[in-house]
Amino acid sequence: MQLNEVNFRDEHPIDGYGPGFFRVGGTAYQGAIAVLPGGVTSWRGLEDAETLLKAMGEVDVLLFGMGPEIAQLPAELRTALETAGIGAEVMATPQACRTYNVLLGEGRRVGAALLPV
């Protein structure tokens, strides 16, 4: 088996997470975050479409980490993202973090909106 080093370009992978925090690119963040091509920012949760819509034209898919369990996105948020041309995939936060890193490593145009576990 051949192992290849992953190149994340100028973007930062999600290094870790725990109760109430995330570590992205070596920096710790408390609470919910959005990991977008422009960097990591605080995210006010499912009512905060404005923060996520800033990624319009920069991401093809936005992964939603909904905490320890999968939950549905509010219809208004899903509609706003679809109108902006951003696909939404919903999963539990641990799976969203792993999937984000894999897609980022593949060079995909991906972002993550993460609620803490």
TORKOL-4160 file (C-alpha; in steps of 0.2 Angstrom, whole numbers, padded with zeros to 4 digits, m for minus):
117
<pt num="1" X="0000" Y="0000" Z="0000"/>
<pt num="2" X="0007" Y="0017" Z="m0005"/>
<pt num="3" X="0004" Y="0032" Z="0007"/>
<pt num="4" X="0003" Y="0049" Z="0000"/>
<pt num="5" X="0005" Y="0065" Z="0010"/>
<pt num="6" X="m0011" Y="0076" Z="0010"/>
<pt num="7" X="m0009" Y="0094" Z="0004"/>
<pt num="8" X="m0022" Y="0105" Z="0011"/>
<pt num="9" X="m0016" Y="0120" Z="0001"/>
<pt num="10" X="m0019" Y="0136" Z="0011"/>
<pt num="11" X="m0034" Y="0129" Z="0020"/>
<pt num="12" X="m0033" Y="0121" Z="0037"/>
<pt num="13" X="m0040" Y="0104" Z="0042"/>
<pt num="14" X="m0050" Y="0101" Z="0057"/>
<pt num="15" X="m0037" Y="0094" Z="0069"/>
<pt num="16" X="m0049" Y="0089" Z="0083"/>
<pt num="17" X="m0065" Y="0093" Z="0093"/>
<pt num="18" X="m0072" Y="0089" Z="0110"/>
<pt num="19" X="m0086" Y="0095" Z="0122"/>
<pt num="20" X="m0089" Y="0114" Z="0116"/>
<pt num="21" X="m0073" Y="0116" Z="0106"/>
<pt num="22" X="m0064" Y="0113" Z="0089"/>
<pt num="23" X="m0046" Y="0114" Z="0084"/>
<pt num="24" X="m0043" Y="0120" Z="0066"/>
<pt num="25" X="m0026" Y="0122" Z="0059"/>
<pt num="26" X="m0018" Y="0121" Z="0077"/>
<pt num="27" X="m0030" Y="0135" Z="0084"/>
<pt num="28" X="m0043" Y="0131" Z="0097"/>
<pt num="29" X="m0061" Y="0138" Z="0095"/>
<pt num="30" X="m0075" Y="0138" Z="0107"/>
<pt num="31" X="m0093" Y="0135" Z="0102"/>
<pt num="32" X="m0101" Y="0133" Z="0085"/>
<pt num="33" X="m0089" Y="0138" Z="0070"/>
<pt num="34" X="m0090" Y="0139" Z="0051"/>
<pt num="35" X="m0074" Y="0133" Z="0042"/>
<pt num="36" X="m0075" Y="0142" Z="0025"/>
<pt num="37" X="m0061" Y="0146" Z="0012"/>
<pt num="38" X="m0058" Y="0163" Z="0020"/>
<pt num="39" X="m0054" Y="0155" Z="0037"/>
<pt num="40" X="m0063" Y="0150" Z="0053"/>
<pt num="41" X="m0077" Y="0161" Z="0060"/>
<pt num="42" X="m0089" Y="0160" Z="0075"/>
<pt num="43" X="m0106" Y="0154" Z="0069"/>
<pt num="44" X="m0122" Y="0158" Z="0078"/>
<pt num="45" X="m0130" Y="0142" Z="0073"/>
<pt num="46" X="m0144" Y="0137" Z="0062"/>
<pt num="47" X="m0152" Y="0154" Z="0062"/>
<pt num="48" X="m0136" Y="0162" Z="0055"/>
<pt num="49" X="m0137" Y="0160" Z="0036"/>
<pt num="50" X="m0128" Y="0176" Z="0033"/>
<pt num="51" X="m0111" Y="0169" Z="0039"/>
<pt num="52" X="m0113" Y="0154" Z="0027"/>
<pt num="53" X="m0119" Y="0163" Z="0012"/>
<pt num="54" X="m0103" Y="0173" Z="0012"/>
<pt num="55" X="m0095" Y="0157" Z="0004"/>
<pt num="56" X="m0106" Y="0158" Z="m0011"/>
<pt num="57" X="m0096" Y="0155" Z="m0027"/>
<pt num="58" X="m0082" Y="0148" Z="m0016"/>
<pt num="59" X="m0089" Y="0131" Z="m0010"/>
<pt num="60" X="m0099" Y="0118" Z="m0019"/>
<pt num="61" X="m0105" Y="0109" Z="m0003"/>
<pt num="62" X="m0107" Y="0114" Z="0015"/>
<pt num="63" X="m0106" Y="0100" Z="0028"/>
<pt num="64" X="m0117" Y="0103" Z="0043"/>
<pt num="65" X="m0111" Y="0095" Z="0059"/>
<pt num="66" X="m0127" Y="0095" Z="0070"/>
<pt num="67" X="m0119" Y="0090" Z="0086"/>
<pt num="68" X="m0119" Y="0072" Z="0092"/>
<pt num="69" X="m0134" Y="0067" Z="0082"/>
<pt num="70" X="m0141" Y="0070" Z="0065"/>
<pt num="71" X="m0155" Y="0083" Z="0064"/>
<pt num="72" X="m0163" Y="0091" Z="0049"/>
<pt num="73" X="m0159" Y="0109" Z="0043"/>
<pt num="74" X="m0173" Y="0122" Z="0044"/>
<pt num="75" X="m0181" Y="0123" Z="0028"/>
<pt num="76" X="m0177" Y="0142" Z="0026"/>
<pt num="77" X="m0159" Y="0139" Z="0028"/>
<pt num="78" X="m0159" Y="0125" Z="0016"/>
<pt num="79" X="m0168" Y="0135" Z="0003"/>
<pt num="80" X="m0156" Y="0150" Z="0005"/>
<pt num="81" X="m0141" Y="0139" Z="0002"/>
<pt num="82" X="m0149" Y="0131" Z="m0013"/>
<pt num="83" X="m0153" Y="0148" Z="m0020"/>
<pt num="84" X="m0135" Y="0153" Z="m0018"/>
<pt num="85" X="m0129" Y="0137" Z="m0027"/>
<pt num="86" X="m0122" Y="0129" Z="m0011"/>
<pt num="87" X="m0126" Y="0111" Z="m0008"/>
<pt num="88" X="m0130" Y="0105" Z="0010"/>
<pt num="89" X="m0125" Y="0089" Z="0018"/>
<pt num="90" X="m0131" Y="0085" Z="0036"/>
<pt num="91" X="m0123" Y="0073" Z="0048"/>
<pt num="92" X="m0117" Y="0072" Z="0066"/>
<pt num="93" X="m0102" Y="0083" Z="0070"/>
<pt num="94" X="m0089" Y="0069" Z="0071"/>
<pt num="95" X="m0093" Y="0063" Z="0054"/>
<pt num="96" X="m0094" Y="0081" Z="0047"/>
<pt num="97" X="m0076" Y="0084" Z="0053"/>
<pt num="98" X="m0069" Y="0068" Z="0045"/>
<pt num="99" X="m0078" Y="0071" Z="0029"/>
<pt num="100" X="m0073" Y="0089" Z="0028"/>
<pt num="101" X="m0054" Y="0084" Z="0030"/>
<pt num="102" X="m0056" Y="0070" Z="0016"/>
<pt num="103" X="m0064" Y="0082" Z="0004"/>
<pt num="104" X="m0052" Y="0096" Z="0008"/>
<pt num="105" X="m0038" Y="0084" Z="0005"/>
<pt num="106" X="m0045" Y="0079" Z="m0012"/>
<pt num="107" X="m0045" Y="0098" Z="m0017"/>
<pt num="108" X="m0064" Y="0100" Z="m0016"/>
<pt num="109" X="m0073" Y="0116" Z="m0014"/>
<pt num="110" X="m0080" Y="0112" Z="0003"/>
<pt num="111" X="m0085" Y="0121" Z="0019"/>
<pt num="112" X="m0091" Y="0115" Z="0036"/>
<pt num="113" X="m0104" Y="0123" Z="0048"/>
<pt num="114" X="m0101" Y="0114" Z="0065"/>
<pt num="115" X="m0111" Y="0113" Z="0081"/>
<pt num="116" X="m0101" Y="0107" Z="0096"/>
<pt num="117" X="m0103" Y="0089" Z="0102"/>
